[in-house]
Amino acid sequence: MRVRVFKPAKSAAQSGRAKTHEWVIEPELVTARTPDPIMGWSSAGDTLGELKDRLHFPTEADALAFVKHKGWEAIVEESTERRVQPRNYMDNFKIVRPEDEERG
């Protein structure tokens, strides 16, 4: 079975970054989701879909050790660190000419 190991991105609906510090293991679904003919709910043939976003680990090494212990194949997605450029209040009122933007 293949799983994806990643650090989740910040939620677009919230301004905080609370759930972005842990590593998550998400299984790759084996069967496609289909609507149930009687109730209309979506269902799948495998139960690993229930694990989506439920296996959290503090470090990447812990997540990979768990994957190795289970004998799963891992696809690791590296996270990009957030870069904040320091600015002050006066930067909001600077007049930036097009030729200054090209120079960087």
NUSEMAR-901774 format. One record per residue (C-alpha): residue number from 1; residue in three letters; x, y, z. Coordinates in Angstrom, 3 decimals. Layout:
N
NUM ALA X Y Z;
...
This chain:
104
1 MET 0.000 0.000 0.000;
2 ARG 1.203 3.490 -0.788;
3 VAL 0.812 6.406 1.572;
4 ARG 1.571 10.100 1.307;
5 VAL 3.624 11.705 4.092;
6 PHE 3.347 15.500 4.197;
7 LYS 3.029 18.610 6.331;
8 PRO -0.418 20.160 5.763;
9 ALA -0.736 23.687 4.438;
10 LYS -2.454 26.523 6.253;
11 SER -6.215 26.512 5.941;
12 ALA -7.505 29.165 3.566;
13 ALA -10.492 29.801 5.823;
14 GLN -8.425 30.702 8.880;
15 SER -5.539 33.057 9.468;
16 GLY -3.701 30.866 11.996;
17 ARG -1.211 28.085 11.301;
18 ALA -2.120 25.776 14.201;
19 LYS -2.282 22.430 12.388;
20 THR 0.723 22.956 10.145;
21 HIS 3.463 21.806 12.527;
22 GLU 2.810 18.049 12.479;
23 TRP 3.381 15.469 9.748;
24 VAL 0.356 13.588 8.407;
25 ILE 0.112 10.142 6.827;
26 GLU -2.658 9.841 4.251;
27 PRO -3.317 6.509 2.483;
28 GLU -3.820 6.327 -1.248;
29 LEU -7.321 5.001 -1.884;
30 VAL -7.367 1.628 -3.630;
31 THR -10.991 1.709 -4.755;
32 ALA -12.910 4.663 -6.095;
33 ARG -15.720 6.204 -4.094;
34 THR -19.154 5.393 -5.499;
35 PRO -22.616 6.483 -4.371;
36 ASP -24.586 3.933 -2.398;
37 PRO -27.646 2.872 -4.444;
38 ILE -30.052 2.969 -1.484;
39 MET -28.934 5.912 0.649;
40 GLY -26.930 7.906 -1.888;
41 TRP -23.939 8.310 0.458;
42 SER -20.497 7.906 -1.016;
43 SER -18.758 4.699 -0.014;
44 ALA -15.617 2.765 -0.858;
45 GLY -14.605 -0.872 -0.773;
46 ASP -11.621 -0.386 1.526;
47 THR -11.606 0.841 5.113;
48 LEU -8.316 2.756 4.846;
49 GLY -10.244 5.786 3.661;
50 GLU -11.210 6.265 7.300;
51 LEU -7.569 7.082 8.138;
52 LYS -7.501 10.262 6.060;
53 ASP -5.893 13.079 8.110;
54 ARG -5.961 11.010 11.296;
55 LEU -2.367 9.812 11.610;
56 HIS -0.360 12.766 12.946;
57 PHE 3.306 12.659 13.976;
58 PRO 5.538 15.379 15.479;
59 THR 8.467 14.754 13.101;
60 GLU 9.040 13.371 9.629;
61 ALA 11.314 10.665 11.053;
62 ASP 8.541 9.401 13.349;
63 ALA 6.087 9.246 10.451;
64 LEU 8.557 7.375 8.237;
65 ALA 9.388 4.942 11.050;
66 PHE 5.673 4.148 11.397;
67 VAL 5.353 3.636 7.631;
68 LYS 8.393 1.345 7.620;
69 HIS 7.045 -0.633 10.599;
70 LYS 3.763 -1.229 8.732;
71 GLY 5.594 -2.194 5.507;
72 TRP 3.979 0.539 3.437;
73 GLU 5.521 2.456 0.539;
74 ALA 5.881 6.162 1.354;
75 ILE 5.744 9.160 -0.952;
76 VAL 7.229 12.094 0.967;
77 GLU 6.212 15.618 -0.001;
78 GLU 8.674 18.161 1.335;
79 SER 7.145 21.271 2.823;
80 THR 8.215 24.788 1.993;
81 GLU 8.975 27.104 4.865;
82 ARG 7.085 30.358 5.087;
83 ARG 9.287 33.366 4.381;
84 VAL 8.173 36.660 5.860;
85 GLN 9.794 39.797 4.487;
86 PRO 10.034 42.353 7.267;
87 ARG 8.289 45.595 6.445;
88 ASN 7.435 48.660 8.383;
89 TYR 4.479 50.998 8.206;
90 MET 6.257 53.491 5.926;
91 ASP 6.644 50.836 3.208;
92 ASN 2.897 51.093 2.575;
93 PHE 3.322 54.668 1.355;
94 LYS 6.497 54.370 -0.714;
95 ILE 6.308 55.319 -4.348;
96 VAL 7.849 52.485 -6.298;
97 ARG 8.693 53.239 -9.892;
98 PRO 8.590 50.427 -12.511;
99 GLU 12.320 50.711 -13.198;
100 ASP 13.041 50.209 -9.476;
101 GLU 10.974 46.988 -9.412;
102 GLU 13.006 45.486 -12.269;
103 ARG 16.279 45.938 -10.375;
104 GLY 14.883 44.084 -7.344;
